[in-house]
Amino acid sequence: MGFELADIQAPVSLWHGLRDFLPVAHACWLADRIPSVTTHFPPDEDHTNIEENNRAAGFAWLGAQCIRDP
């Protein structure tokens, strides 16, 4: 049992470092199928450091998605 990527309604932040051992083509495939996706492809990041090196940017993106009451 699964779901269709096109059915995702929540904002998605997709990160893939260009120095990762996994092919960037997979991240691009996902990005093409997920509505409201924001992609991040840092050139000098890989599977071991992308989270640590971009944590602040990830939290900033997440904070920008929150709806605030006036």
Backbone as CSV, one residue per row, in Angstrom:
resi,resn,N_x,N_y,N_z,CA_x,CA_y,CA_z,C_x,C_y,C_z
1,MET,0.855,-1.168,0.000,0.000,0.000,0.000,0.902,1.232,0.000
2,GLY,0.551,2.210,-0.778,1.345,3.426,-0.866,0.470,4.609,-1.209
3,PHE,1.058,5.563,-1.870,0.330,6.756,-2.250,0.975,7.329,-3.506
4,GLU,0.249,8.181,-4.168,0.755,8.852,-5.354,1.477,10.131,-4.933
5,LEU,2.650,10.341,-5.452,3.392,11.551,-5.117,2.606,12.807,-5.485
6,ALA,1.850,12.736,-6.561,1.050,13.881,-6.997,-0.056,14.239,-6.004
7,ASP,-0.384,13.324,-5.084,-1.423,13.576,-4.089,-0.908,14.340,-2.868
8,ILE,0.386,14.545,-2.767,0.944,15.262,-1.615,0.468,16.706,-1.653
9,GLN,-0.122,17.146,-0.566,-0.659,18.511,-0.495,0.192,19.424,0.378
10,ALA,0.979,18.864,1.247,1.821,19.675,2.127,3.048,20.168,1.374
11,PRO,3.576,21.324,1.771,4.827,21.773,1.174,5.939,20.770,1.483
12,VAL,6.823,20.569,0.521,7.929,19.615,0.668,9.234,20.322,0.352
13,SER,10.223,20.116,1.202,11.573,20.608,0.961,12.442,19.396,0.665
14,LEU,12.958,19.324,-0.541,13.748,18.174,-0.977,15.201,18.608,-1.108
15,TRP,16.078,17.910,-0.401,17.504,18.239,-0.379,18.303,17.086,-0.973
16,HIS,19.250,17.430,-1.833,20.154,16.422,-2.383,21.487,17.095,-2.701
17,GLY,22.516,16.696,-1.990,23.843,17.243,-2.251,24.407,16.697,-3.555
18,LEU,25.024,17.561,-4.329,25.532,17.144,-5.633,26.780,16.267,-5.543
19,ARG,27.372,16.160,-4.367,28.503,15.249,-4.176,28.087,13.924,-3.537
20,ASP,26.785,13.718,-3.448,26.255,12.480,-2.866,26.556,11.308,-3.789
21,PHE,26.707,10.128,-3.197,26.945,8.922,-3.999,25.672,8.452,-4.696
22,LEU,24.521,8.910,-4.225,23.264,8.578,-4.885,23.046,9.530,-6.058
23,PRO,22.519,9.045,-7.157,22.346,9.904,-8.336,21.339,11.032,-8.100
24,VAL,21.703,12.229,-8.519,20.811,13.379,-8.395,19.567,13.183,-9.253
25,ALA,19.650,12.330,-10.252,18.493,12.077,-11.121,17.294,11.573,-10.322
26,HIS,17.532,10.825,-9.241,16.412,10.337,-8.439,15.708,11.490,-7.735
27,ALA,16.480,12.417,-7.191,15.876,13.590,-6.547,15.108,14.420,-7.566
28,CYS,15.641,14.543,-8.762,14.951,15.292,-9.817,13.653,14.590,-10.217
29,TRP,13.685,13.265,-10.262,12.487,12.486,-10.581,11.398,12.753,-9.537
30,LEU,11.789,12.721,-8.262,10.839,13.013,-7.192,10.303,14.438,-7.315
31,ALA,11.193,15.385,-7.543,10.793,16.789,-7.621,9.801,17.031,-8.756
32,ASP,9.954,16.305,-9.841,9.036,16.452,-10.971,7.638,15.932,-10.664
33,ARG,7.498,15.143,-9.621,6.232,14.478,-9.329,5.536,14.973,-8.059
34,ILE,6.213,15.791,-7.287,5.641,16.289,-6.035,5.221,17.743,-6.219
35,PRO,3.925,18.017,-6.081,3.481,19.412,-6.173,4.051,20.234,-5.009
36,SER,4.219,21.483,-5.217,4.670,22.413,-4.165,5.997,22.007,-3.540
37,VAL,6.882,21.423,-4.325,8.193,21.044,-3.815,9.162,22.210,-3.984
38,THR,10.018,22.373,-2.996,11.133,23.311,-3.078,12.390,22.467,-3.071
39,THR,13.211,22.611,-4.099,14.415,21.785,-4.192,15.651,22.568,-3.765
40,HIS,16.579,21.830,-3.207,17.865,22.383,-2.773,18.936,21.389,-3.223
41,PHE,19.871,21.856,-4.024,20.950,21.009,-4.525,22.297,21.661,-4.210
42,PRO,22.716,21.625,-2.947,23.992,22.247,-2.591,25.155,21.521,-3.294
43,PRO,26.027,22.280,-3.951,27.070,21.663,-4.766,28.143,20.917,-3.976
44,ASP,28.419,21.330,-2.761,29.525,20.723,-2.012,29.077,19.794,-0.898
45,GLU,27.828,19.366,-0.933,27.304,18.499,0.124,27.178,17.068,-0.369
46,ASP,27.211,16.136,0.588,27.019,14.723,0.260,26.128,14.084,1.314
47,HIS,26.047,12.771,1.272,25.155,12.020,2.149,25.524,12.176,3.626
48,THR,26.765,12.521,3.900,27.232,12.560,5.289,27.152,13.935,5.934
49,ASN,27.027,15.001,5.140,27.098,16.327,5.746,25.953,17.270,5.385
50,ILE,25.067,16.870,4.517,24.028,17.792,4.047,23.106,18.254,5.179
51,GLU,22.746,17.348,6.061,21.839,17.733,7.144,22.518,18.702,8.109
52,GLU,23.694,18.349,8.549,24.390,19.197,9.516,24.704,20.581,8.934
53,ASN,25.150,20.618,7.699,25.565,21.884,7.091,24.407,22.768,6.654
54,ASN,23.208,22.217,6.595,22.067,22.985,6.099,20.893,23.003,7.067
55,ARG,21.147,22.628,8.297,20.074,22.559,9.296,19.379,23.907,9.477
56,ALA,20.150,24.976,9.587,19.552,26.306,9.784,18.681,26.693,8.589
57,ALA,19.148,26.405,7.389,18.363,26.712,6.188,17.087,25.880,6.163
58,GLY,17.174,24.633,6.585,15.993,23.775,6.643,14.965,24.292,7.636
59,PHE,15.432,24.706,8.800,14.510,25.255,9.796,13.920,26.582,9.320
60,ALA,14.711,27.392,8.628,14.192,28.653,8.102,13.097,28.385,7.070
61,TRP,13.318,27.401,6.192,12.301,27.046,5.203,11.029,26.578,5.913
62,LEU,11.196,25.723,6.908,10.050,25.207,7.648,9.290,26.349,8.328
63,GLY,10.005,27.256,8.944,9.361,28.388,9.601,8.587,29.260,8.629
64,ALA,9.087,29.372,7.416,8.399,30.186,6.401,7.105,29.525,5.947
65,GLN,6.955,28.230,6.169,5.745,27.509,5.759,4.626,27.633,6.781
66,CYS,4.952,28.013,7.994,3.958,28.087,9.070,3.010,29.253,8.849
67,ILE,1.750,28.997,9.107,0.746,30.058,9.022,0.603,30.652,10.404
68,ARG,0.784,31.946,10.479,0.702,32.612,11.766,-0.583,33.411,11.864
69,ASP,-1.233,33.314,13.009,-2.427,34.124,13.245,-1.986,35.542,13.601
70,PRO,-2.730,36.548,13.120,-2.366,37.954,13.445,-2.549,38.285,14.901
